[in-house]
Amino acid sequence: MAGAEIPGADEYDIDLSISDEEVARLLEVTPDDVDAADELTFAKNVFVPLTTACRYTCTYCTYFDPPGEASLLSPEEVRDIVQTGADAGCTEALFTFGDDPDDRYDRIHAQLADWGHDSIHEYLREVCEIALDEGLLPHSNPGDQTREQMATVADANASMGVMLETTADVDAHAGPRVKNPGQRLNTIRNAGELGVPFTTGLLVGIGEEWRDRAESLLAIRELHERYGHVQEVIVQNVVPNERSSYEQPSVETMRRVVAMARDCLPDEVSVQVPPNLSPTRELLDCGVDDLGGVSPVTDDHINPEYEWPALRELEDIADEAGVPLRERLPVYRRYLPAASGGEDRDVRRDEWVSGTIRDAIAADDEAGERYRNLL
């Protein structure tokens, strides 16, 4: 399959060499073909929903508010949230907002201008620096990004991410502005070219077919093989909510997709399931090795009806699986230099994190000590 067959691929010059034979092989994978992981990891984070504005209107999403109702956190509000996270022992500040919100929302654009910013990415950089000042490592997930947008904030982040969701053209992405798989792949490619440790993933149950799931995983693998930057792939099931009537995929479906992900991806790429949304205990033997970011102090603002599990529950999940549970940083060890506690492995680049992030981890203060204790 050429990349041109993916919606939007031509527009972004996405060229992927996914063959029918690879797809067919992956579609034959079952949970019996993979092994359970020998440990589970998670990150302790504080969730910072920078704005509820988004240029898209995906039919399964409760995160966005319409123009005139969307909010934008002030620097003072951000500082209060990240201070609370730092006090609770978190290491990650997870910044989220909808794709290019200042492109569609005049009120958001005006507020940014009042605060001296030409774009939401300029403001994102400011709040990432606030998080670093308060002792947290930023991990930003601001949706689709051009190379220029990502470059504006990359060095102030330990890692970044965007969900691919699917390479298929699905009705769930329909609306006045259609979400474009080619644009998502372009964002993942931009991260690779800029050397940003990256998180992406699949959203299962939004109208995609089994072949689409296989092609999506193979697309992620090919981009990782080029750049070495994908640290984890989330396999997330859609959940019912006030805007969505999508049926949550069955446990059997999720077991098969997780197994496909584990079989498809290189060993160094973690397979993650969100424990507040997924039947986690029933997926662990399919190759899951990470439980993602879990917050002791803030809601999952993207799925507010689904509470994060407490640390005790994560420990119970790991105990039931008979494996240790290890807390991690938002950037994986292999992307850090050996001098900072990282693993000395070939990941295609000499440096993956900026001097700003390296200095934060090496700092002779409480936050630096907390970071290093997780390496």
C-alpha positions as CSV (number, residue, x, y, z in Angstrom):
1,M,0.0,0.0,0.0
2,A,1.4,3.4,-0.9
3,G,0.9,6.3,1.4
4,A,-1.2,8.1,-1.2
5,E,-4.0,5.7,-0.3
6,I,-4.3,7.2,3.1
7,P,-6.6,10.2,3.2
8,G,-4.6,13.4,3.1
9,A,-1.3,11.6,2.4
10,D,-0.7,13.3,-1.0
11,E,-1.3,16.7,0.6
12,Y,1.5,16.1,3.2
13,D,3.8,14.0,0.9
14,I,3.4,11.0,3.2
15,D,5.0,7.9,1.5
16,L,4.6,4.6,3.3
17,S,5.4,1.2,1.9
18,I,2.8,-1.0,3.6
19,S,2.3,-4.2,1.7
20,D,-0.8,-6.4,1.5
21,E,1.4,-9.3,2.7
22,E,2.3,-7.4,5.9
23,V,-1.3,-6.5,6.6
24,A,-2.5,-10.1,6.0
25,R,0.2,-11.4,8.4
26,L,-0.7,-9.0,11.1
27,L,-4.4,-9.8,10.8
28,E,-3.6,-13.4,11.7
29,V,-2.0,-12.5,15.0
30,T,-3.8,-13.6,18.2
31,P,-3.1,-13.2,21.9
32,D,-1.5,-16.6,21.8
33,D,1.2,-15.3,19.5
34,V,2.6,-12.8,22.1
35,D,4.1,-12.9,25.6
36,A,3.1,-10.9,28.6
37,A,5.5,-8.2,29.7
38,D,7.8,-8.7,32.6
39,E,7.0,-5.4,34.3
40,L,4.4,-2.6,34.1
41,T,5.2,1.1,34.1
42,F,3.3,4.3,34.6
43,A,3.9,8.0,35.0
44,K,2.4,10.1,37.8
45,N,1.1,13.3,36.2
46,V,-1.0,16.4,36.6
47,F,-3.5,17.0,33.8
48,V,-3.5,20.6,32.5
49,P,-6.3,21.2,29.9
50,L,-4.9,24.5,28.6
51,T,-8.0,25.2,26.5
52,T,-11.2,23.4,25.6
53,A,-11.2,24.9,22.1
54,C,-10.6,22.8,19.0
55,R,-11.1,23.3,15.3
56,Y,-12.5,19.8,14.9
57,T,-15.9,18.6,16.0
58,C,-15.3,14.8,16.2
59,T,-18.5,13.0,17.2
60,Y,-17.0,10.9,20.0
61,C,-15.3,13.8,21.8
62,T,-16.5,15.6,24.9
63,Y,-13.4,17.7,25.3
64,F,-14.2,20.6,23.0
65,D,-16.5,23.5,23.8
66,P,-18.1,25.5,21.0
67,P,-16.9,29.0,20.2
68,G,-18.0,31.5,22.8
69,E,-17.9,28.9,25.5
70,A,-14.4,27.6,25.4
71,S,-12.0,28.6,28.2
72,L,-8.3,29.3,28.3
73,L,-6.3,28.8,31.5
74,S,-4.4,31.8,32.6
75,P,-0.7,31.5,33.6
76,E,-1.7,31.9,37.3
77,E,-4.2,29.0,36.9
78,V,-1.6,26.8,35.3
79,R,0.9,27.6,38.1
80,D,-1.7,26.6,40.7
81,I,-2.4,23.3,39.0
82,V,1.2,22.3,38.5
83,Q,2.1,23.3,42.0
84,T,-0.6,21.0,43.3
85,G,0.9,18.2,41.1
86,A,4.4,18.8,42.3
87,D,3.2,18.8,45.9
88,A,1.6,15.4,45.2
89,G,4.9,13.9,43.9
90,C,4.0,14.1,40.2
91,T,6.8,14.3,37.6
92,E,4.8,15.1,34.5
93,A,2.7,18.1,33.5
94,L,0.4,16.8,30.7
95,F,-0.7,19.8,28.6
96,T,-3.6,19.2,26.2
97,F,-5.7,21.3,23.9
98,G,-7.6,20.9,20.7
99,D,-6.0,21.3,17.3
100,D,-5.2,24.9,16.4
101,P,-7.9,26.4,18.6
102,D,-6.8,30.0,17.9
103,D,-7.6,29.3,14.2
104,R,-11.3,28.9,14.8
105,Y,-12.0,30.7,18.1
106,D,-11.8,34.5,17.9
107,R,-12.2,34.8,21.7
108,I,-9.2,32.5,22.3
109,H,-7.1,34.4,19.7
110,A,-8.0,37.7,21.3
111,Q,-7.1,36.4,24.8
112,L,-3.7,35.2,23.6
113,A,-3.1,38.6,22.0
114,D,-3.9,40.3,25.3
115,W,-1.3,38.1,26.9
116,G,1.3,39.0,24.3
117,H,1.2,35.9,22.2
118,D,0.7,35.5,18.4
119,S,-0.3,31.8,18.7
120,I,-1.3,29.1,21.1
121,H,2.1,27.4,20.7
122,E,3.8,30.6,21.9
123,Y,1.6,30.4,25.0
124,L,2.2,26.7,25.3
125,R,5.9,27.4,25.6
126,E,5.3,29.9,28.4
127,V,3.3,27.4,30.5
128,C,5.8,24.6,29.9
129,E,8.4,26.9,31.4
130,I,6.1,27.5,34.3
131,A,5.8,23.7,34.8
132,L,9.6,23.4,34.7
133,D,9.9,26.2,37.3
134,E,7.6,24.3,39.6
135,G,9.4,21.0,39.3
136,L,7.5,19.1,36.6
137,L,8.6,17.8,33.2
138,P,6.2,18.9,30.4
139,H,4.6,16.4,28.1
140,S,2.4,18.2,25.5
141,N,-0.3,16.8,23.3
142,P,-1.6,19.7,21.3
143,G,-3.0,17.8,18.4
144,D,-1.8,18.3,14.8
145,Q,1.3,20.4,14.5
146,T,3.3,21.8,11.7
147,R,7.1,21.5,11.9
148,E,7.3,25.1,12.9
149,Q,4.7,24.8,15.6
150,M,6.4,21.8,17.1
151,A,9.9,23.4,16.9
152,T,8.5,26.4,19.0
153,V,7.9,24.1,22.0
154,A,9.9,21.0,21.5
155,D,12.9,22.0,23.6
156,A,10.7,22.9,26.6
157,N,9.1,19.4,26.6
158,A,10.5,16.1,27.8
159,S,8.3,14.3,25.3
160,M,5.2,15.1,23.2
161,G,2.4,13.2,21.5
162,V,-0.6,13.0,19.2
163,M,-3.0,10.1,18.7
164,L,-3.0,8.8,15.1
165,E,-6.4,7.1,16.0
166,T,-6.7,5.6,12.5
167,T,-5.4,5.9,9.0
168,A,-9.0,5.3,7.7
169,D,-11.5,7.9,6.6
170,V,-14.3,7.4,9.2
171,D,-17.6,9.2,9.8
172,A,-16.5,9.9,13.4
173,H,-14.1,12.5,12.0
174,A,-16.7,14.2,9.8
175,G,-18.1,17.6,10.3
176,P,-17.4,21.2,9.1
177,R,-13.6,20.4,9.4
178,V,-12.7,16.8,8.8
179,K,-9.8,15.3,10.8
180,N,-7.1,14.2,8.3
181,P,-5.0,11.0,8.8
182,G,-2.3,12.5,6.5
183,Q,-2.0,15.5,8.8
184,R,-1.7,13.2,11.9
185,L,1.1,11.2,10.2
186,N,2.8,14.4,9.2
187,T,2.8,15.4,12.9
188,I,4.4,12.1,13.8
189,R,7.0,12.6,11.1
190,N,7.7,16.1,12.2
191,A,8.5,14.7,15.7
192,G,10.9,12.2,14.2
193,E,12.7,14.8,12.1
194,L,13.0,17.1,15.1
195,G,14.1,14.3,17.4
196,V,11.2,14.5,19.9
197,P,10.4,11.4,22.0
198,F,6.9,10.7,21.0
199,T,3.6,9.0,22.0
200,T,0.9,8.0,19.6
201,G,-1.8,5.4,19.4
202,L,-5.0,3.9,18.0
203,L,-8.5,4.7,19.0
204,V,-10.5,1.5,18.6
205,G,-14.2,1.4,17.7
206,I,-14.8,4.7,15.8
207,G,-15.9,2.9,12.6
208,E,-12.5,1.6,11.4
209,E,-12.2,-1.9,10.0
210,W,-9.7,-4.6,11.1
211,R,-7.5,-3.9,8.0
212,D,-7.5,-0.2,9.0
213,R,-6.1,-1.2,12.5
214,A,-3.3,-3.2,10.9
215,E,-2.4,-0.5,8.5
216,S,-2.4,2.1,11.3
217,L,0.0,0.0,13.3
218,L,2.3,-0.6,10.3
219,A,2.3,3.1,9.5
220,I,3.5,3.9,13.0
221,R,6.1,1.2,12.9
222,E,7.5,2.5,9.6
223,L,7.8,6.0,10.9
224,H,9.5,4.7,14.0
225,E,11.9,2.6,11.9
226,R,12.9,5.8,10.0
227,Y,13.5,8.0,13.1
228,G,13.5,5.9,16.3
229,H,11.3,8.4,18.1
230,V,8.1,6.5,19.1
231,Q,8.4,5.6,22.8
232,E,4.9,4.2,23.3
233,V,1.8,3.3,21.4
234,I,-1.6,3.6,23.1
235,V,-4.3,1.1,22.3
236,Q,-7.4,2.9,23.5
237,N,-11.0,1.8,23.1
238,V,-13.7,4.4,22.5
239,V,-16.1,4.8,25.4
240,P,-19.8,5.9,25.5
241,N,-20.3,9.5,26.6
242,E,-22.8,12.3,26.4
243,R,-21.9,13.1,22.8
244,S,-21.2,9.6,21.6
245,S,-23.3,6.5,21.0
246,Y,-20.3,4.4,19.9
247,E,-20.4,1.0,21.5
248,Q,-17.3,0.2,23.5
249,P,-15.4,-2.6,21.8
250,S,-15.6,-6.1,23.3
251,V,-12.8,-7.5,25.4
252,E,-12.1,-10.0,22.7
253,T,-11.6,-7.2,20.2
254,M,-9.3,-5.3,22.5
255,R,-7.2,-8.4,23.2
256,R,-6.7,-9.0,19.5
257,V,-5.8,-5.3,18.8
258,V,-3.3,-5.2,21.7
259,A,-1.7,-8.4,20.6
260,M,-1.4,-7.1,17.0
261,A,0.3,-3.9,18.4
262,R,2.8,-6.0,20.5
263,D,3.6,-8.2,17.5
264,C,3.9,-5.4,15.1
265,L,6.0,-2.9,17.1
266,P,9.7,-3.2,18.0
267,D,10.4,-4.5,21.5
268,E,11.6,-1.1,22.7
269,V,8.3,0.6,21.9
270,S,5.9,0.2,24.8
271,V,2.2,-0.9,24.3
272,Q,0.0,1.1,26.6
273,V,-3.6,0.9,27.6
274,P,-5.3,3.5,29.8
275,P,-6.5,1.8,33.0
276,N,-9.5,4.1,33.5
277,L,-10.9,3.3,30.1
278,S,-9.8,-0.3,29.3
279,P,-10.5,-3.7,30.7
280,T,-6.8,-3.6,31.7
281,R,-6.6,-6.9,33.8
282,E,-7.9,-8.8,30.8
283,L,-5.3,-7.3,28.4
284,L,-2.1,-7.8,30.3
285,D,-1.2,-11.2,28.8
286,C,-1.5,-9.6,25.3
287,G,1.7,-7.7,25.7
288,V,0.8,-4.5,27.6
289,D,3.7,-3.1,29.5
290,D,2.6,0.5,30.3
291,L,-0.4,2.0,32.0
292,G,0.2,5.6,30.8
293,G,-0.1,8.8,32.8
294,V,-2.2,8.5,36.0
295,S,-3.0,11.6,38.1
296,P,-3.5,11.6,41.8
297,V,-4.9,15.1,41.8
298,T,-6.7,15.9,38.5
299,D,-9.4,14.4,36.4
300,D,-9.0,12.8,32.9
301,H,-10.4,16.0,31.3
302,I,-10.8,14.2,27.9
303,N,-12.9,11.4,29.5
304,P,-14.2,13.1,32.7
305,E,-16.8,10.4,33.4
306,Y,-14.0,7.8,33.8
307,E,-11.9,8.3,37.0
308,W,-8.2,7.5,37.2
309,P,-7.5,4.4,39.3
310,A,-5.7,5.0,42.6
311,L,-2.1,3.9,42.9
312,R,-3.2,1.0,45.1
313,E,-5.4,-0.3,42.2
314,L,-2.4,-0.1,39.8
315,E,-0.4,-2.1,42.3
316,D,-3.2,-4.7,42.5
317,I,-3.3,-5.0,38.7
318,A,0.5,-5.6,38.7
319,D,0.3,-8.1,41.6
320,E,-2.5,-10.0,39.8
321,A,-0.3,-10.2,36.7
322,G,2.7,-11.3,38.9
323,V,5.0,-8.5,37.6
324,P,6.5,-5.5,39.3
325,L,5.1,-2.0,38.9
326,R,7.6,0.8,38.2
327,E,7.0,4.5,38.0
328,R,8.7,6.3,35.1
329,L,9.3,9.7,33.7
330,P,7.4,11.1,30.8
331,V,10.5,10.6,28.7
332,Y,11.7,7.0,28.5
333,R,15.2,6.1,29.8
334,R,16.7,5.3,26.4
335,Y,16.2,8.9,25.2
336,L,18.4,10.3,28.0
337,P,22.2,10.4,27.9
338,A,23.9,7.9,30.2
339,A,25.2,10.8,32.3
340,S,21.6,11.6,33.2
341,G,20.7,8.0,34.1
342,G,19.6,6.9,30.7
343,E,20.4,3.7,28.9
344,D,23.3,3.8,26.5
345,R,21.5,2.5,23.4
346,D,21.5,3.4,19.8
347,V,18.4,5.4,19.2
348,R,19.6,7.1,16.0
349,R,20.5,10.5,17.5
350,D,23.2,11.7,19.9
351,E,20.7,13.9,21.8
352,W,16.9,13.5,22.1
353,V,16.1,15.9,24.9
354,S,17.2,19.5,25.1
355,G,19.7,21.0,27.5
356,T,16.7,22.5,29.4
357,I,15.3,19.0,30.1
358,R,18.7,17.5,30.9
359,D,19.5,20.3,33.3
360,A,16.1,19.8,35.0
361,I,16.9,16.1,35.6
362,A,20.4,16.8,36.8
363,A,19.4,19.7,39.0
364,D,20.5,19.7,42.6
365,D,17.1,20.2,44.0
366,E,14.0,18.3,45.2
367,A,12.6,17.9,41.7
368,G,15.9,16.7,40.2
369,E,16.2,14.2,42.9
370,R,12.6,13.0,42.3
371,Y,13.4,12.6,38.6
372,R,16.6,10.7,39.1
373,N,15.0,8.3,41.6
374,L,12.9,7.0,38.7
375,L,15.9,6.3,36.4
